[in-house]
Amino acid sequence: MKVFVIGAHGNVGRLVVSQLKMAGHEVTAGIRNPEQKSDFEEDGIKTANVDLLGKPESLAVSLDEFDAVVFTAGSGGKTGDDMTLLIDLDGAVKSMQAAEIAGVKRYVMVSAMFAEDRNRWSETIKPYYVAKFYADEWLRYRTNLDYTILEPGALTFDEGTGKINTDGIEGGAIAREDVASAVVASLALPNTIKKTIPMVNGTTGIKDALSAF
Amino acid sequence: MKVFVIGAHGNVGRLVVSQLKMAGHEVTAGIRNPEQKSDFEEDGIKTANVDLLGKPESLAVSLDEFDAVVFTAGSGGKTGDDMTLLIDLDGAVKSMQAAEIAGVKRYVMVSAMFAEDRNRWSETIKPYYVAKFYADEWLRYRTNLDYTILEPGALTFDEGTGKINTDGIEGGAIAREDVASAVVASLALPNTIKKTIPMVNGTTGIKDALSAF
């Protein structure tokens, strides 16, 4: 599959790119800063500049002929930062519009656990949740994309366990490596289309958990 | 008509409240800060506390048995302020959800000129436009409210002229007093339901301009 990763240089994005490559996909790393180019090219991975502050039409040109888009860009979720609105919300929506303009149907969004439930938003990074909520809602109700929304719990730098829990009842932690594995697995599982999938550390293999969701 | 004004103590809100009263409506001033209460009560206007950071269900209790809601609250549109996300976007959407829970059908939103067109957003207050855009889109596509979205140009403290231009071609200024008159006029004009109406200073009487829109 030809996959374009938006936010490829981020902490989740880099793992998504390398795991997609390992899984045999043809991956392009969408990056914000041209200086990040060399980090990918030394591994033989193509890059493309992505300006989420620009027009969807410009981004669409880069997405032409891809089979799937993965959105894992993030402003960092800092409070008091306009980038939450401009990247996590409007930037995300622009990437959806760009995918639709380019005719790319499959779209995997890396969101955040409980983003769909205002009553469970973390108080400390509430603006980030507001942005994720409205971006995810746009994806669900305002696009015709074959989306999957992955909602990981608190992200860690731990080594992946390959096992998750998707019941969505309790919050919890999850290794970024496992989130990246879930992105890759979901691309191969059509049953994950139009689904919002919460995930924390657990006891079920990622592929099995997603196949059964 | 029984009208609830959210953001009643704001620069537009105060004018909306007094003009609604003059037009014979039964108006309640929804305020954030209980200290603002006396400013209305000395004019014989009822007040109700509105917490746009709280739950829609709580706000809905205050809206019970009203005929219309006017939303003219604003965080001030400052950049680098989380209130843009929390008030102008999520607070606005909560007020729509509250109106729906309470069974209030009519909803007038005071938005901003060109909010629906990302290419015309002012660079200096872009985050404010992002928030207004997604709030307005929710109103249009995610509610069943009988909404009117008024999109004034740059707000001034000038005396109202009673005349506007609604062609939406060029930006421009408009007195807050005229915006308030447009809010009051639109409540009496069912043809403004499901419409987004740009407005700047002009040459057509407000009621005529809105009737013809």
Boltz contact constraints between the chains, C-beta under 6 A:
constraints:
  - contact:
      token1: [A, 79]
      token2: [B, 82]
      max_distance: 6.0
  - contact:
      token1: [A, 80]
      token2: [B, 80]
      max_distance: 6.0
  - contact:
      token1: [A, 80]
      token2: [B, 82]
      max_distance: 6.0
  - contact:
      token1: [A, 82]
      token2: [B, 79]
      max_distance: 6.0
  - contact:
      token1: [A, 82]
      token2: [B, 80]
      max_distance: 6.0
  - contact:
      token1: [A, 82]
      token2: [B, 127]
      max_distance: 6.0
  - contact:
      token1: [A, 85]
      token2: [B, 85]
      max_distance: 6.0
  - contact:
      token1: [A, 85]
      token2: [B, 127]
      max_distance: 6.0
  - contact:
      token1: [A, 85]
      token2: [B, 130]
      max_distance: 6.0
  - contact:
      token1: [A, 90]
      token2: [B, 130]
      max_distance: 6.0
  - contact:
      token1: [A, 127]
      token2: [B, 82]
      max_distance: 6.0
  - contact:
      token1: [A, 127]
      token2: [B, 85]
      max_distance: 6.0
  - contact:
      token1: [A, 130]
      token2: [B, 85]
      max_distance: 6.0
  - contact:
      token1: [A, 130]
      token2: [B, 90]
      max_distance: 6.0
  - contact:
      token1: [A, 134]
      token2: [B, 134]
      max_distance: 6.0
